[in-house]
Amino acid sequence: MNQVSLDRLLQRLERLHPKFIDLSLERLLRLLIKLDNPHLKLPQVIHIAGTNGKGSTLSFIKQILIEHSYKVHCYISPHLESIEERFVISNRNVTKRKLYKAIKYVELINNNEPITFFEITTAVAFYLFSKSKADFLILETGLGGRLDATNVIKNSIIDIITPISYDHQEYLGKTLKKITKEKLGIIKKSSSIIIGKQEKVVENYISKKLKKNKNKKLFFGKNFKILKINNKTFSMILNKKKLYFKRPLLLGEHQIANSTLAIVAAFELKKVGYNINNNIINKALIKTIWKGRLEKLNFKNHTVYLDGAHNVAGAKQLANFLNINNKKTWLIFGMLNNKDITIFLKSLKKYISGVVAIKIPDEKNSFTEKEIYKVCKKLNILCVKKQNISSARNYLLQNIRPERILVTGSLYLIAKIRKLFI
């Protein structure tokens, strides 16, 4: 078994995709029954839904639990560089051989029935997790919540809703209320609920929806909030107590907010008897890494940031970062064509000197460099078209020599370009 064999197997699974895409749990549940219900044989589940910050929040929680000597499974999507990243089994990414065998088995059991790629990889994840012991499973939703493939689980100990904004409206609804309703679908009767900082309309809707729910609600700004951020520390209030923590290694003020969700989750676990220590939390915060999310690299005396932001909320977070760290910045930019490219670039306009537009390699649903150029022209943003990521990088390094390069617009773009800067 090698990478070529695994790639061929994954390509075969993608061809099983239903002709009509509908969010449903029925296809996956039929397969899981044939697999002897591995989704009912899992450790304590921490389930995370939201628009932005899911992966970062998961990474903080994972590191906190590992530093406390707990065994952790994780299911993450999408991956950045290799599909093994999606399946963390007892603190480690699954091996290529183990993943190949699991996928082959699940493919055999599925027997060529129509199923989405995410659904069948979720079945693979539950199958793998059910075969290995762990204290916790941290699940990141792929799309939405209520009908997301991960939501076949019956129970969870903690449900986390990260900041919600517009994304995937074609599946989740055109309004923030409809999108929020889908995200809240992961909440179980037995779980504690942790809600990240939300826009007022979202917070009001969540408050109204959960009013009759007897679960403990933890609204950002009510039961817990950030008080003060310094270069090396930040303080927060949690259930009327003031706590101090080391500033995370991950860049951006939003990562401090994501880390607070992880901290609150840790303290919820402490309430029900798990060993949680503030000093160990601090060790975890400065050890947590999450590639491709304001990841800082140094390449030939140039500062390069890689960030997979692809929606309006992500653009606002980037704008905040660029505003605080004011330097001449050029973008290498590519984006999938179901995203709001105009609002994204408009949000960054006053913080950038120009854009190098490229089509994301091997992505048929990517904006072309010509389409990006037209949008930039309408917004009066200086733009240069390039045919590929190598020429985009070389153009900036040889001709512009900016103080800072920011690669953004899609995590798929980051996955393709990262190896050119490390």
N, C-alpha and C positions, 0 to 999 in steps of 0.2 A: 504494500500500500504506500503511495506517495501523493504529493500535492496534485498531480495531474489526475489521479484516480478519484480523489476527493472532489475536485472541481467538476469532473464529468458527472459524478453522482449528484452534486448540487444542481447542475444544469438540467438533469433529468427530472428532479423534483420540481423545478420551476415550470416545466412543461405540463405539470398536472393542474396548473392554475385554472380555476373555473372561468368560463367564458364571460360570465357576468359577475362582477365583484359585489358581494353583499356582505355586510358585517353580520356574522352569525356564529353561534357556538355549536351548531348541530353537527357539522362535518367533523370537527375536532372531537366532540364527545363520542361520536360513533367509533372513531379510531381509538380513543382512549379505553373504551369498553373492551375492544378487541385486545388491547395491551394489558388487560387486567387492572384498569383504573389506577395507574401510577400517580395521578393527581390527587388521590385520596390517601397516599402513603408518604406524605412529606413532613419535614420538621416544621416548627413554628414559622409562619409566613409574615413577612413585612412587605406590603404591597404598595407600589408607588405609581400614581397617575399624575397627569398635569401636562402642560405644554412645553415649558422650559425648565431645566434644572433637574430632571429625573435622574439622569446618569450621574451627575455630580453628587446629588444627595445620596444616591445608592453607594457611590464610592466612599463618601465620608462614613456612612453607617457601616459598610463592610470593613473599613480600616479600624474603626472604633471597636467593633466586635472581635476582629482578629487580634488586636492589641490586648484585649481582655482574655485571650486564649480560647475563644469560642471558634467552632468550626462553622463555616458559612458557605452555602451554595448561593450563586447569583445567576439570574437570567437577564441579559442585557441586549438591547438592540438600538440601532444597528451596530455592527462591528466596524472598527476603523481599518485595520490592516489584515486580519485573518478571522475566519468564522469561529475559530476556537475561543476568541475573546467573549463570545456570547454565553459560554457555558463555564461557569466557575464551580468546581466541585471540591468541597472541603478546602477552600482557600486558594486553589490553583486552577488555572485554565485547563480544560480537558485536553488530553493528548490527541494528536491527529488520529492515531490508530484507534483509540477508544471511541472517538466521535464517528469515525468511518464505520465501525462495526455497529454502533447504535443506529446510525442513519440507515444502513443496509437492512437492519432488522425491522425498523419501523416502516421502511419503504415496502418490504415484503408483506407485512401485516396490512398495510394500507391497500395493497393489491390494485394499484393504478386508479383508485377512486379520485375524483376531482377534489382538490384541497389547495389552499393557498400555501405559499412557501413559509410564511410566518406561522401558520397553523401546524404544519408538519414539523417544523423545527421546535415549536413549543411542545409538541408531543415527544420529540426526542429529548428535550430538556427534562420533562417530567419523568420520562423513563430512566434517564441517567441519575436524576436526583433521588429517585425511589430506591436505587440500588446502592447508594452510598450514605453513610451516616453523617449527620451534621446537626448542629443546634438550631440553625436558622436557615431559611431560604428568603432571599431578597428578590422580589419580582418587579421588573420594570415593564409597564404596559407598552405595547407597540403602537397602538392607535386607539384613542378614546379611553374606554374603561368598561362600560356596561356590557358591550359585546366584543371586547378585546379577548383574544385567545387565552390570555393569562387568567381571565376571570372565570374559568371553569372550576377554580378552587372553591371549596365550601367554607373555609374558615381562615381568618387571619388574626394575628395578635395586634398589629398596628397597620392602619391605612393612612397613607400620606398623600396629600394633594398639593403639588408644587404650583407655582404661579401659572394661571390659565390665561391664554390669549388666543387670537385668531390663528388657526392652522388646520389643515385638512377639512375645510368647510364642506367640501363635496360629500364627505361621509358623516361629519358630526353635526352639521347645521350651520346656518349663516349668521346666527347671533351668539353672543357670549353666553346667554342663558342656556341655549340649546347645547352648546359645547360643554358648558359646566355640568349640565344634567347628565351627559354621557360620562364625564370624568368621575362624577360622584357614584357611578354605578358599581365601583369596586368596593364600596363600604359595606362591611359585614356587621351583623348585630353584635358579635362578640368582640369587636375590635375597638381600640382607642383610635381617635381620629386626630390627625395633625394637619392643619391647614396653613399653607405658606401664605405670604403676603399677596393680596389680590387687589385688583381694581375694585372700586367701591360697589359697582353694579354686581360684580361676581360675589363679593363678600356678603352683600345683602341677600342675594339669591341663595347662597349656601346657608346662611343663618336661618332663613325662612324654611328651607328644605329640611334642615336638621333639628328644627325646633322641637319636634315631637320625638326625636330620637333620644334615647336615654344614655347614649355613649357620651364619654367625656369629650367636649369640644375644646380645641386648643387653637384659638384664632390668633394669627400674627397681629400684634398690636394690642391684644387684650390680655391673654394669659402669659404671652411671652413676646419680647421685642428686643431689638438691638438698641443699646443706650449710647455707646460711644466707640468709635473705631480709631485706633492709633496705628502707627507703623508696624508694631510688633504684637499688639494685643487688641482685643475688643471686649466690651462688657455687654451683658444682657440681663434682662429681668426674666425670671421664670417662676411662675406661681408666687409672685411677690418677693422673691429672693434675688439679690444681685449677685451675679456670677461673673468671673473673669476667665477668659480663655486666650490662648495664643492665636494670632492671626494665621489662617490657613496659608499653605504654600501656593495654592491655586490663586490666580490673579483675578481681580475684579471685585467690586463691592458685592455683586450678586452672589459670589461664592461664599462670602461671609454669611449671607442670608441662607444659602443652601446648607451651610455647616450647622446653623442653628436648628434647622429641621432635624438633622442627624442627632444633635445634642439632646433635643427634646425627646426624640425616639429612645435614646439611650436611658434617659431618666424615667420614661414610661416603663421600660424594662426593669429598671431598678425597683420601681414600685411593686412589681410582682415577683421580686425575689432574685433577680439576676445581679451578679456582681458588677457594679459600675463605679469607676473611680475617676475623679476630675483630672488628676495628674496623667492618667492613662489616656483619657480623652485628648488632652493636650498633645501627647506623643502622636496620637493618630492624626490630628489635624495638620500637623506639619510633615507627616509622611504621605498624606493622600495625594495621589497624582491622577490626572485624567487627561489623557492625550487629546490634542485637537480642540481644546477649550481654552482659549487665550493662552495657549502653550507658547512659551518664549524660547526661541532658539537664536543662537549666534552663528551666522554664516558669512565667512569672508569679511569680517569686521562690520557686518550689517545686523541690525536687530530685526528679527522676523517673528511675527505672531501668527499662529494658526488658530482659527476659530471657526467651528462648524455652524455658526448662526445662520438661520435660513428663513426666519420669520420676523414680523414687525417688532415683537418683544425682544428678540435677540439683537436686532439692529439698535434698539434703544440702549441695551446694556453695553454694546460696543461703543455707541456714541458717548455714553457716560465715561467709559474707560479712556477713550481718546481725548475727551475734554479735560479730564484730570491729569492725564499724562500728555501734555500738549507738545507734539513734535511734528515735523513734516512727515506725512504719511501717504504712501501710495498703496492702493489695493490691487491685488491679483484676484479677480472676481469671476465666479461662475455660479450658475443657479439653475435648479430645475424649473421647467416652465409652468408648473402649477403653483408657483409662489408669487407673491406680490412684489415684483422687482422694483417698481417705481417708488413705493413707500419705503422699501428697504434702503435704496440708494439715497433717497431724499433725506432720510434720517441721519445719514452719515455725511452728507454733502459739505457742510461747513467745517468738518474736521479732517478732510482729505484734500490732497493736492491733485490727485488724478487716479484713473482706473485703467488697469490693463485687463481687457475683456478676453475671456477664452470660453470655449465650449468644454464642458466637463467630458473628459475622455471616456468613450465606451458607454455613454449615457444618451440614449436616443431622445429622452424627454428633457434634455438640457436646452436652455436658451443658447443660440449660436452667438458667436462674438459680434456678428453684425446686428443682431437684435439687441444685445446689451449696449452696443455703440449708439443705436438710435434712441434708447431710453436716456442714456447719459447726455446726448445732444439736446434732448428736450429739457433736461434738468440743468443744462449749462455746466456740465461736469466734463473736464478734460478727459478724453478717453482714447486709448490706443488698442487696436485689434491685433491679437496674435493667434497663430494657428494651433499652438500646443503649449503645455505648461513649461517645458524647457526654454522655449523662446521667450515666454513671458518673464521667467526668472532672469534670463540673461539680458533681456532688454533693460530691466530695472537696474541690474548690477553694473552694466557697462555704460548705459546712457544717462540714466537719471541719478543714480547713487543717492537714494533718499535716506533720511535719518532712520526711517522705520518702514518696513513692509508688513502689510496685513493681508493674509490670505483668508478669504471668507466667502459666504454665500451658500455653502453646502458641505455637509460632512463627507459626502462622496468626493468632492473636490479635494478636501484635506487628505483623504485616504490616498488619492492619486499623487498628490504633490509632496507629501511629507518626506518621502525618501530622498527628494532632491535637496533638502535642507539639513539633513542629519549626516 
